Amino acid sequence: MRTLLLFAALTASHMSLAQSALTDTLESIIRREPGATVAVALRDAATCTEVNLRADSVFHAASTMKIPVMIEAYRRVTEKTLSLEATLTVENSFRSIVDRSLYSIEDDSDDAIYERLGQKMTFGELLHQMMTVSSNLATNLLIDHLGADAIQRTVDHLGAEGMRVLRGVEDLKAYERGLNNRTTARALADLLEHLRAGTAVSSAADSAMVATMMRSQFDEMIPAGLPPAVKVANKTGWITRIHHDASIVYPPETPAYVLVILTSGIEDHARSAALGARLAQAVHRTVMAAARTTPAERAVCP
């Protein structure tokens, strides 16, 4: 028993030093972008590696809030109160949470969905568009049906207290009053860790959600910093001077880990993407180094 306790203590000490060194490296990378505010959350259950760099700082969530929208939809699918084959009529008209006045989506990364105005799309199609091309119109249609309050209850149930889903996208009256969807890196990491472990909704539902996220068409941040053989299930989000990426990373020969990078204060989208890629590269090197320990060492977590 004494030998086992000593081994665990030595392993914990080694991990602590590695995590401290990684945090120093990340801070050094961030300092090269003056004016940027950056949060990083890493969760690697296989090697017990965890980093929380400004992980409780609050950011505008941008499109990362689409992750809990998806989780709530699949929760209802699992409970059989919603079918992925059921349909909604595609309309571009929504009500502000401020005064119920009408507004429409003016800026979107999904052009194809507007060709289907007045037509019906399935919930499965809307979820796919929301998560793979970050469709704002699909997102608002889903939030209108699911309800922001219900989405928030699911977020709370999963313990991601730093995430707050108030409304759909492009509600300018709400934006002007500071009524925004917001998140922390810790909250997103908690949600993604549930998805990775199969505990967000169910093993089958979570696998389906991860598979959808793996089809994301936006790979300029975290995926860009990783080797080509590494698969990534991710959701990006950006508005002016805000650029985020929340991901589950799947190396080919080691267990998956969760990495969230949130940034604000960088005007140039390409620069914020490059910063995120450099951070992801540094994290991946550390996780891979930790994974080269023996299975017994990986089994002992502090």
N, C-alpha and C positions, 0 to 999 in steps of 0.2 A: 504493500500500500504506500509506504514512504517513497519507494522508487517511482511509483506512478505519479504521486503528487509532485515530486521533484521534476519529473519529466514534463508534467503539465505546466508547472511554473516556468521552466526554461522555455518551453514552446510559446507560452503567453508573452514572455519577455521579448523573444525574438520577433513575434508578430507585432508587438507594440513598437519596437524599433523600426521595423519595415514600414509600418503605417505612418510613423512620424517622419521618416525619410521621404515617403511619397507625398505627404502633406507639404513638406518643404519644397519639393520639386514642383508641385502644382502651384504653390504661391509664387515661386520664381518665374514660372511661365506666365502667370496672370499679371505680374508686375510689368511685363513687357508691353501691356496694353493700358496705358495711363487713362484713367477715367472710367475703366470698366469695373463693374461689380459682378462677381462670379461666385456661384455656389456649386459645389460638387458633392454628390452622395454616391458612395460605392457600397455594395453589399455582395460579398462573395461567401456564401454559406459553406462552400467546400473547403476553403482555406482559412475561414474565420477572419478574412480581411475586411475591415470596415473603415470607411473614411466619411467624416461629416464636416466638410469645409463650408462654413456659413450655411449649413443645411437648414437652419430655421429662419433664415432671412426670407422675407415675403416678396414675391415677384408677381407681376401681372402674369397670369397663367398662359395667355395666348391660346394656341390650339392644343396645348397639352391637356386642357380640360376635357378634350374629346375622349381621353382614356376612361374616365369614370362614366361618361355617357354610354360608351360601349359596354362597360361592365354591368350597368343597370339594365341595358337591353338584354344581355345574355342571362342575367338573373331572372328576368321575366320569361325568357324562352325556356329556361330550365324548370321554372315553376309552371310552365304551360299556360301562362296568361298572355303570352305573345308568341306569334309564329314568325319565323324569318320569311315565310312565303306570303304573309299578309301584306297588304298594300296601303300606301298613302298617296294622295293626289299631290303632285309637285306644284306648289304655289309659292310665290315670292312675296309674301305679305305676313308680317309678324307684329306683335304688340309690345311696346316698350313696358318695362317693369315700373317705370316712373309714373306714367299717366295713362297707360293702355292705348296711346296713340299708335298709328300704324307706321311701320318703316319697312324697307326692303333691303336685301343684300346688294351692295354696289361693287364690292371688291371680293374676288374669289379666285382660288387656284384651280377650280374645276369648271371648265367651260362646257363640257359635254352635258352636264345635268340641265343646263338652261334650254337645251334643245328639247327637253321633255316636259316643259311647263304645260300644265293642264292635263298631263298624262299621269299614269300610276306607276309607282316604283315599289318594289318589295322592301321590307325592312332589311333584308339581307343585302340588297343592292345599296341602300342608303348607308348602311354601316361600312360597306366596302369603300364607297366613295369618301366617306368621312375619314377613314383611317389610312387609306392609301394615297389619296390626292388631297387630303385635308379640306374636303368640300365644306364650305360654310353654309351653303343652302341645305345640304343634307343634314348637317349638324342641327340647324334650327328646326327643321322638320321633326327630327328625332326628339329634341328637347321639348318642343311643343306637345308632343304626344306623351312622352315619359314624365315630364314635369321636373323642373329644377329641384324642387323640394325632395322628391323621391330619389333623385340622383344623389343629392347631398346626404340623405339618410343612409344610402349604401356606402358612400365615402366614410361617414362616421362609423358605421358598423365595422368597416375594415381598418379602423384606427388611424386613418390618414388625416389627422386633425388640422394639418396645415393647408389642406385643399378646401377651397370654398367655391361652389358652383352656384352662382346667382341667376344667370341669364344666358340667353343665346348670344350669337355673334352680331356685332355692328349695331347694337342698341346705343346710338350716339347720345341720347338724352341720359341714359344711365352712366355712360362713360364720363360725360361732363360733370356728373355729380359724384364721381369716384366709386360708383357701384360696379365694380369689376370682378370677374372671376380671378381668383388668386391662388397661388400655391407656394410651397416650399420644396426644396430639393428632397428633404426628408419624406414629405408626404407622397411625392411621386415615387420615390424609392420603395416606400412601404406598399403602395398599390402594385408596383411591378414585381416586388418580391412575392406578393400573393399570387400574381399571375404565373410567375416562374415555378412556384411550388404547387400550383394547382389548387389553391385555397381561396381564390377570389370568389368563384361561383361553384365550380366543380372541375374535376380533372378534365372531362371532355370539353366543357365550355371554355375553360382556360386555354386548352390546347388550340381550340378553334380561334380564339382571340389572338393568341400569339402568332398563329399561321397568317392571319390577316395582317398583323403588324409587320410581319416579315416581307409583305408585298408593298411596303411603303416606297414611294417613288422619290423620297427625299433622303439622300445619303451623303450630304455635303458636310456634316458635322461629325458625330461619333463614328459612323462607318468609315469615313474617309481617313481616320487615323489608325485603322486596324488592318491587319494582313488580309489579303483577298480571300483566303479560305474561311475566314471567320464570318458566321452568319449573324445578322442583327435584326431583332424585332424592335422597331422604334417608332416614336411619335415626336415629330418636331413641332415647334410653334414659333411664330415671329410676328411682330408688329414693329413699328418704328422704334429703333434703339433697343429692341428686345429680341433675343434669339435663344431658343432652348432646344434641347434634345434629351428625351427620356427613353432608355433602352434596356433590353435584355440582350446580353451578348453571349453568343454560342460558339466558343472555340471548338475546333474539330475533335480534339482528343481530351478535353477536360470539361468539367461541369460548367453550366452557364452562370453568369454573374449579372448583377444589375448595376447600371451606371446612369446617373442623371447629371446633366450639366445645364445650368441656368445662367444666362448672361443678360446684362443690361448696360446701357451707356455707350454702345458701339454703333455708330451710324451706318458704317459700311457692312452690309450683310456678308460679303466675302471674307472680311477680316474676322468677324465673329465666328463664322464657320471654321476658318483656319485655326482660330484659338481653341475652339472645341475639339478639333481634330488633334491638335498637339496635346491637349489634356488627356484625351482618350488614349493616345499612344503611350503616354507615361503610365497611365493606370494599367493598361494591358500588360506592359512589361513587368510591372510589379506583381500582378495577379499570376502571370505565367511563371515567374520566378518562385512564387509561393506554391504553385501547383507542382513544382518539381520535388517537393518534400515527399516523404513516404506516406502511404495511406494511413499508417498509424498516427503520424504527426497531424495529418489533416483531420483526424477524428477527434483530436483533443482541442476543444475550444475554451478560451478563458471565460 
